[in-house]
Structure formats: C-alpha cells, structure tokens
Amino acid sequence: MRLTILIIFLLLTTMSWSQKALTLEECYQLVNENYPLTKQTAMLNSQQEFERSSINAKKLPQVGLSAQGTYQSDVIEIPITGNTVESLNKEQYRANLTVNQLIYGGGLNIKSDLNNAKYNTGRKQIEVDLYQLKSQINQFYFSILLMQEKHQLLLLKQEQLTTKLKEVKSGIANGTLLPTSDRTIEVELLKIEQDIESTLKEKASLISSLSSIIGIVLDENTVFETPMVNTSMTSEIERPELELFNLKKKEIEASTSLLAIENAPKLSGFVDGGLGNPGLNMLDNSFQGFYTVGLKLKWNVFDWNSNKKERRALKINEDILDNETEVFKLNTNIELDQHESDIKKLMELLVKDSEIIALRREVLSATESQLRNGVITTSIYITELTNLYEEENRLVTHTIQLELAKSNYNIIKGN
C-alpha cells in the first residue's frame, strides 16, 4: 500500500504537460491560478477581515484601567481651632476602571466604507497586474508556435532533399550526372541539421520561460495549438485598468467623507468607578469606593484649516486620476489603431505570399525536370528549393504574426 502511494506521489510530482495539447486560453487560466502574485488575494482577504474586526471593536464599549500611588509634600488642612476633622494622609492611592461608549460622531461606518474601498482597489490592482502578463504569454506562446512551424518546414525540406539525394546518386551511377553532384546536397543536409538543432534549442528556451510564468512544467513534447483569434474592430475599451481608476476614485471619495466628519462633534458616555484613599469625599481619610457617570462632548472647533487643506489635496488627487484615465484611453486607442493597421498589412502580405509560393513551386518543378535530365547542376536546384522554403517560411511567419497581432489587439482592447 505504501509503495503504491509513493508511486502515485512520484507520478504527480513529475507530471508535465507533455501528454496533452496546450491552448493559449489555458495559459491565461494557469497564470491566474499559479502566478505568485495570486497569493496576495488571500493576504488582502485576511487584512480586510482584521481591519473590519478592528473597526467593529471600536463600536463596543472601551474599557480602561489605571492605578496610581502618590506622596504629597502638603495636604489640605482646615485652619479652624478645635476642629475634629482628621488631616489627609500625604500618601494617597487610587485605582480606576473607566468605560467609554461612543454615541455619535465617530465616523466608524465611513471608516468601514474606506476599508472596503481600499480592499476593492487592492483586489483590482492584482487583477490588472495579472492581466498585463497576457502580453508576455502571447509573446512566448506565439514564438513557440513559430519555432514549431519552422521545425516542421525544415523536416519537410530535409525529407525532400534526402529523396533527391537518392535520385542524384542513381544518376551519378548511371553516368547522367556529374560525380560530385551529390556533395552539394549533402552539404545542404548538414546545414538543415544545424538549423533543426538551433530551432529546437530556441523552442526549448521559450518553453522554459512560458513554464515559469504559468507555473506548469512543459517540455519539448508539449503540443501547442494554434489559436484562431477573432477580433472585433470597435473603439470600445474594456480594460480592467479603467475599473481600477474608478475604484481609486471611490477610495478618494471615502477618504474625503471621513475627513469631512473629522472635526464634527463627538458625543460619548462614560462610567468611571474605582477605589481611592481618599475617594470623592476629600475629607474622608480612608479607602472609599466611588463612581461617576456622565456624557462627554468633544469638538475641535478650529484646526487652522488643516482639514480643509487635506480635502483640497484629495480633490487634486482625484483630478490627477481623471487625467491619468484620459491619458490611458488615448494611449490605448493609439495602440489599437497601430495593431489594426498591422493586422490589415499582414492579411495583405499573406495573399502575396500565397501567390509567390505558387510561382516558386512551378519554378522548382521545372528545375527538378532539368536536374533529372542533367541540364542544370544540383546547386541551381538547391537554390530554387531554398527559395521556396524561404517563401513558405515567410508565409508561416506572417500567419503566426497575424494571430499574434489579433490576440494582442484583443488584450489591448480588454476582450
């Protein structure tokens, strides 16, 4: 039983994503689940709960305990001849238990609103930071796709040249081709092997970087699916940053409301009881219990306009926030226009790429016939084959770039 559990544990800890295909949307989801920043959400929840409990505790009666002992150099005496009132002791003691209950003007409800506003802002800030990681994921993911496609093209070129090498060797054996005709193809095959190795290393590096962001172990066997991205070319922006700006404004509004009542009258009730020598009766020179019940009003009538200046400062912060919002919208629209232009340009390039490839294939087909008949050398054939490969590679690159541009457009827009 223990051995079975150990085997299962080892399988789980070494599991990678190599046994299934991975999509771009899954990467977005994984970064929201595994990126270290997500831990701050739980921290914010705990922080808010503690602050809420602290605010609610201040609504309850506040209890204070104090005690003191003093020695006085002099005490009150009654200067009447023949009085029988005993003089007070110069050593005096007092212990107090005080209970205060805020009745009006503490602003605790507004403090609670401010706490909620700060919490919502913090949560949204985490969401914004995670959202901005999508651009990095796009860059790595589509770069991996490009390496994946280039690798497939290199394998096809390698396969085609290997087949052609057999034909050339046969032609050399039959005396229809020059004895060194096969050397040129063998050199080209070696170059392809180098390109394949370089492409795989680049892909492995990109996969490692993507793994670090999404928190899942990926390897070279992982299949990355090419997304078909749909875009809607509208000017409406739905970025989480805009919601963050609104939440920051609400936080400023809550702070302003709290400042508005800071100098308002505050009424509280209190009970003060204890034991003292003397007690409230200063003429009774013994330990006596005592209590006092009453109301207390506190009103900061004049503060040299400090409160007013703080509220003006908050208003300036709100104006700055409005300006930042407008700047963000402006810059975002500029980015959208640029990406929209890039998308249209890439779509036009793909049409031309297809036309060029069709022509290159015709040329290569004619070159193959000429090579079989010994009219041209293998160098000319390889040149035409390389030209076709480069055009196919350009088509693949533009295709991936188009999907990347469309995906980035959606992220910039907030879809």
C-alpha positions in Angstrom: 0.0 0.0 0.0 2.8 2.4 0.9 4.6 1.6 -2.3 1.5 2.3 -4.3 1.1 5.7 -2.6 4.8 6.5 -3.2 4.5 5.7 -6.9 1.4 7.8 -7.3 3.1 10.7 -5.5 6.1 10.5 -7.8 3.9 10.5 -10.8 2.1 13.5 -9.7 5.2 15.5 -8.8 6.9 14.7 -12.1 3.8 15.2 -14.2 4.2 17.6 -17.1 2.0 19.0 -19.8 3.7 16.7 -22.4 0.8 14.3 -22.7 -1.8 16.8 -24.0 -2.2 19.8 -26.2 -2.0 23.2 -24.6 -4.0 26.2 -25.8 -3.5 29.9 -25.3 -6.6 30.2 -23.2 -5.3 27.5 -20.9 -2.1 29.6 -20.4 -4.2 32.6 -19.4 -6.1 30.5 -16.9 -3.0 28.9 -15.5 -1.2 32.2 -14.9 -4.3 33.3 -12.9 -4.1 30.2 -10.8 -0.3 29.7 -10.3 1.5 33.0 -10.6 2.9 34.0 -7.2 1.0 37.3 -7.3 -2.3 35.5 -6.8 -1.3 34.7 -3.2 -1.8 38.4 -2.4 -5.5 37.9 -2.8 -5.7 35.7 0.3 -3.5 38.2 2.1 -5.8 41.0 1.2 -8.8 39.0 2.5 -7.1 38.4 5.8 -6.1 42.1 6.1 -9.6 43.3 5.3 -11.1 40.9 7.9 -8.7 42.1 10.6 -9.4 45.8 9.8 -13.1 45.2 9.8 -12.9 43.4 13.1 -10.9 46.4 14.5 -13.5 48.9 13.3 -16.3 46.9 14.7 -14.5 46.5 18.0 -14.3 50.3 18.4 -18.1 50.4 18.3 -18.2 48.4 21.6 -17.6 49.9 25.0 -14.0 50.8 25.5 -12.6 49.7 28.9 -9.6 51.3 30.6 -7.9 50.5 33.9 -5.5 52.8 35.8 -3.9 52.9 39.2 -1.6 55.3 40.9 0.0 56.0 44.3 1.4 59.4 45.2 3.2 61.1 48.1 2.4 64.8 48.5 4.6 67.4 50.3 1.4 69.0 51.7 -2.3 68.4 52.0 -5.4 70.4 52.6 -6.0 71.4 56.3 -8.9 73.2 57.8 -7.5 76.2 59.8 -10.2 76.3 62.4 -9.3 76.0 66.1 -10.8 73.0 67.8 -12.0 71.2 64.6 -12.2 67.4 64.7 -11.6 66.8 61.1 -8.6 64.5 60.6 -5.9 65.7 58.3 -5.5 63.9 55.0 -2.6 61.5 54.5 0.2 62.6 52.4 0.3 59.2 50.8 -2.7 58.8 48.5 -3.8 55.9 46.3 -6.4 55.5 43.6 -7.5 52.7 41.2 -9.9 53.5 38.3 -12.0 51.4 35.9 -13.3 53.6 33.1 -15.9 52.5 30.5 -16.5 54.8 27.4 -19.2 54.3 24.8 -19.2 56.4 21.6 -22.7 57.6 21.0 -22.4 59.9 18.0 -19.8 61.3 15.6 -17.1 58.6 15.4 -17.3 58.0 11.7 -16.8 54.3 12.1 -19.3 53.5 9.3 -17.3 55.7 6.9 -14.1 54.1 8.1 -15.6 50.8 7.2 -16.5 52.1 3.7 -13.0 53.3 3.3 -11.6 49.9 4.3 -13.9 48.2 1.7 -12.8 50.7 -0.9 -9.1 50.0 -0.2 -9.8 46.3 -0.4 -11.6 46.5 -3.7 -8.8 48.7 -5.1 -6.2 46.1 -4.0 -8.1 43.2 -5.5 -8.5 45.1 -8.8 -4.7 46.0 -8.8 -3.9 42.3 -8.6 -6.2 41.6 -11.5 -4.6 44.4 -13.5 -1.1 43.1 -12.9 -2.1 39.5 -13.8 -3.9 40.8 -16.9 -0.7 42.6 -18.1 1.0 39.2 -18.0 -1.1 38.1 -21.0 1.1 40.1 -23.3 4.2 38.2 -22.1 2.3 34.9 -22.5 1.4 35.9 -26.1 5.0 36.7 -27.0 6.3 33.3 -25.7 3.4 31.3 -26.9 3.4 32.6 -30.5 7.2 32.4 -30.6 6.9 28.8 -29.7 4.3 28.3 -32.4 6.7 29.9 -34.9 9.6 27.6 -33.9 7.2 24.7 -34.1 6.2 25.5 -37.7 9.8 26.3 -38.7 10.8 22.9 -37.4 8.1 21.2 -39.5 9.2 23.1 -42.6 12.9 22.1 -42.0 11.8 18.4 -41.6 9.9 18.6 -44.9 12.9 20.2 -46.7 15.2 17.6 -45.2 12.9 14.8 -46.4 12.7 16.2 -49.9 16.5 16.7 -50.1 17.1 13.1 -48.8 14.8 11.8 -51.5 16.5 13.9 -54.1 20.0 12.8 -52.9 19.0 9.2 -53.7 17.9 10.2 -57.2 21.2 12.1 -57.8 23.3 9.2 -56.6 21.4 7.0 -59.0 22.1 9.5 -61.8 25.8 9.5 -61.0 25.9 5.7 -61.0 24.2 5.8 -64.4 26.5 8.4 -65.7 23.8 11.0 -66.4 25.1 13.4 -63.6 28.5 14.7 -62.6 30.3 12.6 -60.0 30.3 15.4 -57.4 26.7 16.4 -57.8 25.6 14.6 -54.6 28.2 16.6 -52.5 26.2 19.9 -52.8 23.0 18.2 -51.5 24.9 16.5 -48.6 26.3 19.9 -47.5 22.8 21.4 -47.6 21.5 18.5 -45.5 24.2 19.2 -42.9 23.1 22.8 -42.8 19.5 21.7 -42.3 20.6 19.6 -39.3 22.2 22.6 -37.8 19.1 24.7 -38.4 16.9 22.0 -36.8 19.1 21.8 -33.7 19.1 25.6 -33.4 15.3 25.8 -33.8 14.8 23.1 -31.1 17.1 24.8 -28.7 15.3 28.2 -29.2 11.9 26.4 -28.8 13.1 24.8 -25.5 14.2 28.1 -24.2 10.9 29.7 -25.0 9.0 26.8 -23.4 11.1 27.2 -20.2 10.2 30.8 -20.0 6.5 30.2 -20.6 6.6 27.4 -17.9 8.0 29.9 -15.3 5.1 32.2 -15.9 2.2 29.8 -16.0 3.6 27.6 -13.2 3.3 24.3 -15.1 6.2 22.1 -16.2 6.2 21.9 -20.0 8.7 20.1 -22.3 9.5 19.7 -25.9 6.8 17.1 -26.4 4.0 19.5 -25.5 1.8 20.3 -28.4 0.9 24.0 -28.7 -2.3 24.5 -30.6 -2.5 27.4 -33.0 -5.4 29.6 -31.9 -7.8 31.1 -34.5 -8.3 34.5 -32.9 -11.4 36.5 -33.7 -11.3 40.3 -33.3 -14.0 43.0 -33.3 -12.6 46.3 -34.6 -14.6 48.6 -32.4 -13.4 51.6 -30.3 -14.9 50.4 -27.0 -12.3 49.7 -24.4 -13.0 47.3 -21.6 -9.7 47.1 -19.8 -9.5 46.3 -16.1 -7.4 49.4 -15.6 -10.5 51.5 -16.2 -12.3 49.8 -13.4 -9.2 50.3 -11.2 -9.3 54.0 -11.9 -13.0 54.1 -10.8 -12.2 52.2 -7.6 -9.4 54.6 -6.8 -11.9 57.4 -7.2 -14.3 55.7 -4.7 -11.4 55.4 -2.3 -10.7 59.1 -2.6 -14.4 59.8 -2.1 -14.4 57.7 1.1 -11.3 59.5 2.4 -12.9 62.8 1.7 -16.1 61.8 3.6 -14.0 60.7 6.6 -12.2 64.0 6.6 -15.5 65.9 6.4 -16.6 64.5 9.8 -13.2 64.5 11.5 -13.9 67.9 13.2 -17.5 67.2 13.8 -18.7 67.0 17.5 -18.3 63.6 19.1 -20.6 62.6 21.9 -19.8 59.7 24.2 -21.0 58.3 27.5 -18.7 57.2 30.3 -18.7 55.4 33.7 -15.7 55.9 35.9 -15.5 53.8 39.1 -12.8 52.7 41.5 -11.3 52.7 44.9 -9.2 55.5 46.4 -7.8 57.0 49.5 -9.3 59.5 49.7 -12.3 58.8 47.5 -14.5 61.6 46.1 -15.0 62.9 49.6 -11.7 64.6 50.2 -12.4 64.9 53.9 -12.8 61.2 54.4 -9.2 59.9 55.1 -9.8 56.2 54.3 -10.2 53.9 51.4 -13.6 54.5 49.7 -15.3 53.3 46.6 -16.6 55.8 44.1 -18.2 56.2 40.7 -19.0 58.9 38.2 -21.5 58.7 35.3 -21.7 61.3 32.6 -21.6 62.5 29.0 -18.6 63.9 27.2 -18.7 66.2 24.2 -15.5 66.8 22.1 -15.4 69.3 19.3 -12.3 70.5 17.5 -13.7 74.0 16.6 -10.6 75.4 14.9 -7.7 73.5 13.3 -6.1 76.3 11.2 -7.8 74.9 8.1 -5.7 71.8 8.2 -8.8 69.6 7.5 -9.9 71.8 4.6 -6.4 71.7 3.0 -6.3 67.9 3.2 -9.6 67.7 1.4 -8.3 70.0 -1.3 -5.3 67.8 -1.7 -7.6 64.8 -2.1 -9.6 66.7 -4.8 -6.3 67.3 -6.7 -5.6 63.6 -6.4 -9.0 63.0 -8.0 -8.3 65.4 -10.8 -4.9 63.7 -11.4 -6.7 60.3 -11.5 -9.2 61.7 -14.1 -6.2 62.9 -16.2 -4.5 59.5 -15.9 -7.7 57.9 -17.1 -7.9 60.1 -20.2 -4.2 59.5 -21.0 -4.7 55.8 -20.6 -7.6 55.8 -23.0 -5.7 57.9 -25.5 -2.6 55.7 -25.5 -4.8 52.6 -25.7 -6.6 53.9 -28.7 -3.3 54.7 -30.4 -2.1 51.1 -29.8 -5.4 49.8 -31.1 -5.0 51.8 -34.3 -1.4 50.6 -34.8 -2.4 46.9 -34.3 -5.4 47.3 -36.6 -3.0 48.7 -39.2 -0.6 45.8 -38.6 -3.5 43.2 -39.0 -4.6 44.7 -42.3 -1.0 44.8 -43.6 -0.3 41.2 -42.6 -3.5 40.0 -44.3 -2.4 41.6 -47.5 1.1 40.1 -47.2 -0.4 36.6 -46.8 -2.2 37.0 -50.1 1.0 37.9 -51.8 2.9 35.1 -50.0 0.5 32.5 -51.4 0.9 33.9 -54.9 4.7 33.8 -54.7 4.7 30.3 -53.3 2.6 29.1 -56.2 5.0 30.5 -58.6 8.1 29.2 -56.8 6.6 25.7 -56.9 6.2 25.9 -60.6 9.8 27.0 -61.0 11.0 24.2 -58.7 9.0 21.6 -60.6 10.7 22.7 -63.8 14.1 22.7 -62.1 13.6 19.1 -60.9 12.9 18.0 -64.5 16.0 19.8 -65.7 18.1 18.2 -63.0 17.0 14.7 -63.9 18.0 15.4 -67.5 21.4 16.8 -66.5 20.6 20.2 -67.9 21.4 22.0 -64.6 23.6 21.4 -61.6 22.4 20.4 -58.1 23.4 23.9 -56.9 20.8 25.5 -59.1 18.2 23.0 -57.8 19.1 23.7 -54.2 18.9 27.4 -54.8 15.3 27.1 -56.1 14.4 24.7 -53.3 15.8 27.2 -50.7 13.8 30.0 -52.3 10.6 28.0 -52.0 11.5 27.1 -48.4 12.1 30.8 -47.5 8.8 31.8 -49.0 7.0 29.1 -47.1 8.8 30.2 -44.0 7.7 33.8 -44.7 4.1 32.6 -45.1 4.2 30.7 -41.8 5.9 33.7 -40.0 3.2 36.2 -41.4 0.4 33.7 -40.4 1.7 33.5 -36.8 2.4 37.2 -36.6 -1.2 37.9 -37.8 -2.7 35.7 -35.0 -0.3 37.4 -32.5 -1.4 40.8 -33.7 -5.1 39.9 -33.4 -4.6 38.4 -29.9 -2.6 41.5 -28.8 -5.4 43.7 -30.2 -7.9 41.8 -28.0 -5.8 42.2 -24.9 -5.2 45.9 -25.5 -8.9 46.4 -26.1 -9.8 44.3 -23.0 -11.6 41.3 -24.6 
